[in-house]
Structures are given as C-alpha cells and as structure tokens.
Amino acid sequence: MERVVVVGAGLAGLRTVIALRDLGYAGELTMLGAEPYAPYDRPPLSKAILVGKSDGSSLPFDPAGLKVDFRAAVRATGLREGTLETDAGDLGYDGLILATGAEPVRLPGEGARYLRTRDDALALRAALVPDASVVIVGAGWIGAEVATAARGHGCRVTVVEQASTPVSHALPPEVARHLAPWYAEAGAELLLGERVAAVHPDAVDLADGRRLAADVVVVGVGVRPATGWLTGSGLDLAGGVAVGADLRASLPGVLAVGDVAARWSPRYDARIRGEHWDDALRGPLVAATNLAGGDATYDPVPYVWSEQFGRMVQYAGLSAAGARWVWRGDPSADARWSVFSLTLDNRIAALLAVDQPRDFVQGRRLADSGAVIDPVLLANPTVSVKMSVAGSAE
C-alpha cells in the first residue's frame, strides 16, 4: 500500500492520519477537507463557542511532522474503484478512509440557521443579542444547548418540538419527560407536540397555521450522513456508508469512520450510527489498523454528553423498547440523578446521568463489560454503581 487518501478533515480524519503514522505507515498520505480550515473540534460549536468562551481554535495538527499532504477547501465529488474524484481533480489511491461526517436535516423553507460548522456557530453567536427573539426547532441535544446559550445571552427563547418530550430520539417518554421542566426553569418556552410546516429567516410556520415570529430561527432536528457524493459509486449506503465492525466498506480498500459510518454492531445485533465525538475519537485507530492489514473490531457502547441549562447530561447505550428503567434519585426532587435501562437478564443496555459523573463512569464500564446487575443494589444511591454487580454484596 503506497497511497492512502483520507476524505474529511474533522477529528475523525485527523485521528486517522495520526493513527496511520503511529502504526508505521510510511507511504503517501493525503487528507482532504471541504472547509478552508485546518481540523477543529465540533462539540464546542453548540457549547463553548455559542456561550462566548471560545472562538473555535483548531486541533493540534502538524502536516509536516505527519508527512501528510493536507488539502483544504477541496471537496470529494465521486468515487470509482481506485480513484477519488474531487473538484480539484482526480486522486488515485490504494487505501481510502471516508470521514466526511454528517449534514443537518433541512426543513422546508429558506433562510433559517443550521449549526454544523465553525462559521455557522460564530454567525449564530453574533445574532444572539439581548432581547432578541429566538425560535429553535428541535428539542434534542443540540436544540437544548442552543437554547441554553441563547438564554445566557439574554434572548427570548421558544423551542418547538414535534414529539411529546425532549430528546425523543434517544430517551423514552418516562425518562425524557423529566428534562422538559428545565426549559421553563431557564426562562425558555417549550412547545411540545407541534409539527413545523416551514421555516424562514424571521418566522416558523406551524402545521396548524400559526406563525411564530422571530429575530433568529435555528433548526436542529438531526443530521444525515454526508454520502450524496457517493451515489453510483457501488458502495453500500445503508443509512450511511455501511461497514462491518471492522469498519471496512463494500469496496476493496475502503473504510469509513465517524458520523458517515453506519457500522454493524455485534453487541446490539444492529446497524448503528454513533453521530458523536466519541466515535470520531476512537474509531480511527481501528480503521487505520485494518487498512494496514490488521483484524481489529470497533463495537463500543455509544456515548454522548450535553451541557444544558447548567447541567452536565451524559448518556450511553441503546435502550430497547419495553426495557425496565431503574432510578437512582428522584428527578422531581433531586438536582442530581441517574437512571439505568436493564435488559431482561439484568444487563445495562443504556444509562442517563444528570450531574452524576461517578454513576456514569461506573455504569458505562458495566454496560461495556456486559456484567449482570442486581437491580435492588443499583436502585440504592448509597451503594456505588460498581458494587451493584450481582453477587458483589455476598
């Protein structure tokens, strides 16, 4: 293998380049980025940048030291076996790693703001001035963080959500309903069960005919993998670039990491997309190892964190329908609490922790190991989560 191309210059692309060199790959290495910037981290876009604590500095990156030909503002446009097509010409490859990330899901209408790049975040921050009216469509992780920042800047905030609870894509109603009061406590209005017909620069049209006027309209209703340029390439694009637990795609020499990858998970017996920073951080080493001829697998418990309304919210796993939830603390009375989803055989399928980092770290480890849990011990907040393993008290 003499020529490797990494498509995407975010965290996943950068970590892939570093991993390849660390593993001893000495051949030609090229990394393409569609944006005109060196690699930067995306979690601060809806956190530190929006609240004014950061301007989004680049990640540590030394192209000369890594011996990588970094090409900013070059967009991949197509793929045929052995050749990557770009808007700056074709590139041949022996190995190709796709790390193109994801794009925001867009709603009907024009002029609303979407948050995906550093430029998006800086422009939105500039618009969040005191007493501005801000309407946010979507009460997921990103919507809550934008609402938090907007309230911090003194804006009047309304959040519109089609589901009956916030974060409905990840949490069942019996858990997610406890997040809803946070909006009112922070001075934001949360409209649940409201479908949006169209968005505009200065208004949101609801399906029932009402119009919500605004100075700023932000849409955060999810993302989809950036795979449009791969149509007709022969790659299996099942909800993203379909890869196995080894992160190999359906064409020889092609792998995918980060938000663009739809990986098969033996752990969950399902194809999943992480869509979060943790995958971009950890997946590249597996991809680089396998591109170099190894046989590693990547099948972690999915993980996401969110900073909203003065709380650190951490979530890991995938909760199955009908799962039993075990509570540690009372969300209606306690500022800090956690809740665990247990499988029928008492293993942790998912967990949510609100300002309970110790519960989360220990619970995530137990979820990853597949340990059998004693639900009675787990529900006792005076017993550490790690001591809730069945048989621990014997």
Secondary structure by P-SEA (a helix, b strand, c coil): ccbbbbccccaaaaaaaaaaaaaccccbbbbbbcccccccccccccccccccccccccccccccccccccccccccccccccbbbcccbbbbbcbbbbcccccccccccccccccccaaaaaaaaaaccccbbbbbccccaaaaaaaaaaaaaccbbbbbbccccccccccccccccccccccccccbbbbccccccccccccccccccbbbbccbbbbccccccccccccccccccccccccccccccccccbbbcccccccccccccbbbbcccccccccaaaaaaaaaaccbbbbbccbbbbbbcccbbbbbbcccccbbbbbbcccccccccbbbbbbccccccccccccccaaaaaaaaaaaaaccccccccccccccccccccccccc
